Amino acid sequence: MTSKENFRWGVSSSAFQIEGANKADGKGPSTLDKRKVRAGIADTSVAADFYHHWREDIQLLASLKVTSFRMSISWTRIFPTGTGSSNKAGVQFYDQVIDALLANNIEPVVTINHFDMPYALITQFNGWLSRKSVNAFANYAKFLFQHFGDRVKTWLTINEPLMVMYNPAFNGSHYQDDNRSTKANFLMLHHILLAEKNAIKLCHQLVVNGKIGPVSSFQNVYPASSHPEDVEAAMTAESILSYWALDVAVKGKYPEITYNRLRKLKLAPQVSPADQIIFQSAFPDFIAFNYYSSIRAEKYHTPTGFVIPFFDSPLFSIDMGPQRATKKWTAMEADPVGMGIAARKLYERYHLPLIITENGYADTEVPSTDSIVQDDKRIEYLSKHIAICEQLIEEGVPLWGYFIWSFMDSLSGREGFSKRYGLVYVNRTDTDLRDLKRTPKKSFYWYRDQIRDWRAKYD
Ligand code: BG6
């Protein structure tokens, strides 16, 4: 399972970013469907229209020769209002997708929840801010394990809890217009982490041979200088941004020193005896992490006004310094070595197998005259990161897989279709749906050959 022979070569996606059909066949609205996008930016109504193109897309996956496809399930396709009775048509959609993947020898790696919270749970009880969300999530996860667990054996819990806690468009505070406080954000995260524990426990109870792990947006933090105060700030930043959630998942408790510092600031959530029992009740089989680049921290000074809200903290300041990229779509320079450092930190702290569930390169792209996108910069970025995977395995890290973000062009965070990560070009723009034709980019063929060569070497 840990060696080169069984390595998962994959590509990633998430439901709201590719599916479209956001009102089809009984699907209920999610926070992402309700979000008001800026004028001229695509929304979730069509996205890459995977909902209607999945047969053809799975054929492309098969020709890419990936071993695994990371997808997420849309909570509101299964439970349109978050709880209650399941929606047959939604369940059937995922049955078909999962069966088709398996028929093509592609392992579905399923994220239970990738950012899209049922909107009904926001109006009922403020979503993750309420403890009621913990039970609603358990009910949803239980259904997935019972229904799909005979075929899906690798599960991911909740994508990037830190992003969810800080992004109003994901967690729903957007709609309450209540300028939620950092303290409330940490309470939401606390509920997410309780929900995650329940999912891990249920997976182990219900899925025969099932494996499950958390998905971290791991932030590899460098000190901005060797000044001890900057070094300390970087440790604190990493502890809040990465270990806060992962320590709960793997050790069943928050990191003590950071917890006490945040408690002093009246930001840390209360951990009741009942919570402690839940935190200690189940542990993951692996850690999944998404990695794009690294960051730098220094001793706290007045906020730098970074667009990413969790970079503003009273305990450190993020200053990218020479890491800051000048490119349009990335705030930080690529740092493949940083991915190796991240994996090393994770493995040496937790001693669990690792899966890199996202790594990718964004660009503004148009096909050239031969209709192929010549994405050499993406190939360069990916090849440097794949070389690090090989090195990690050689040095004894049980790396279970590497997944490129993303399989096809899809809705990007706040930038819709002008920012593209896919190995497959989808012919649409933010404002013009065109014909949604899929055309593999140069990187698609390059990745296919990488997989072929790797397998020829190790199978
Ligand atoms: C990850 C998310 O954080 O980053 C993906 O899990 C997302 O859903 C990816 O698309 C890239 O972010 P963005 O904002 O550039 O699309």
Boltz pocket constraint, residues with backbone or C-beta under 6 A from the ligand:
constraints:
  - pocket:
      binder: B
      contacts: [[A, 14], [A, 17], [A, 159], [A, 160], [A, 163], [A, 217], [A, 290], [A, 329], [A, 358], [A, 362], [A, 405], [A, 411], [A, 412], [A, 413], [A, 414], [A, 419]]
      max_distance: 6.0
